[in-house]
Amino acid sequence: MNDTVDASSKYQDSLPISSDAIMEQLDNWGIAYTRADHVPLRTVEESKKVQGQFLSSEQGGGHIKNLYLRDNKKRNVLLVAEQDRQIDLKSLNTKLGTGRLSFGSAERLMENLGVRPGAVTPLSMISGVKTGVQLFIDSGLKSCRQIYVHPLVNDRTLGITGEGLQAFFDKIEVEPVWVDLK
């Protein structure tokens, strides 16, 4: 096993805001959530292996993927989409009203959202708001009873209602742009 720092809670103290601190902040703001601890998850495929413990998509569970993107004008974007949504990067900029999009680097991800690859989450906007990251959310997630997000690390998952997530955005003064990705 190598000693590479990964996106798990083991290294949360090396983040600008730790996972424990964001959960404490949610508690202080009265935003309810459920918490599950699991093996580190880096991809949607890995996430699907532990989803049995959560509401299924059919039951109203919002299982998401988070894309940290950057456009050709160097603007940073966080796109939160339903996990199985097909995303065409070539045409996405038209839907989002941005320049041509590509994936942001791990260094920029840490600099702008304060997380490592594998732990990108709507909650990372607590750092992203300070660096001007623009947040876009798949409007298909509006109907979910619970949305499952990482608390800045990839070995924990929080279940939070859409209202709870919106309350979080209101507290950090982020206005998500809801976009139809169908």
C-alpha positions, 0 to 999 in steps of 0.5 A, a space after each residue: 500500500 502506498 502512502 498517497 494521501 487520498 480522499 478518505 476521512 483519514 486525511 480530513 485534517 489536511 482539507 481547508 474544512 474537515 468532514 467533521 467540521 462540515 457535519 458540525 456546521 450542518 448540526 449548528 444550522 439545524 440541517 438534518 441528515 443521516 450518515 453512513 460510513 463505508 469504504 472509500 468510493 471514487 466512482 459511480 460504479 463503486 458507489 453502486 456497490 454500497 447503495 443497498 443501504 440507501 433509498 433506491 432511485 425508485 424510492 426517491 433516493 438521489 444518487 449523484 455524480 459531481 463534475 468539477 469543470 472549467 471552461 475556456 474562460 477559466 471559470 470553475 463549474 460544479 455540476 451535480 447530476 443524477 448518477 446515471 445521467 449521460 453528460 456530453 461535455 461537447 454540448 454541455 456548455 450550451 445548456 449551462 451558458 459557459 465556454 467550452 468545458 473540460 475537467 479541472 485538475 486535482 490541484 484546482 479542485 483542492 484550490 477551488 472546492 477544498 476537496 480531493 478527487 473522489 470526494 467532490 460534493 455539493 457541500 464543497 461549495 462551502 469553499 467554492 463560494 469563496 472562489 467563485 465556483 458556479 453551481 449547476 444541479 440536475 433538475 431531475 434531482 428536485 423530486 428526490 426524497 433524499 440526496 446522497 452527498 459526501 461530507 468532503 470525504 469519500 468514505 462517508 455519505 450523508 442523506 439530506 433532503 432537497 430542502 436541507 440542501 437548499 437551506 445549506 446553499 442559503 446559509 453559504 449564500 450560493 444560488 444553484 442553477 437548476 438545469 434540465 440535463 435530459 
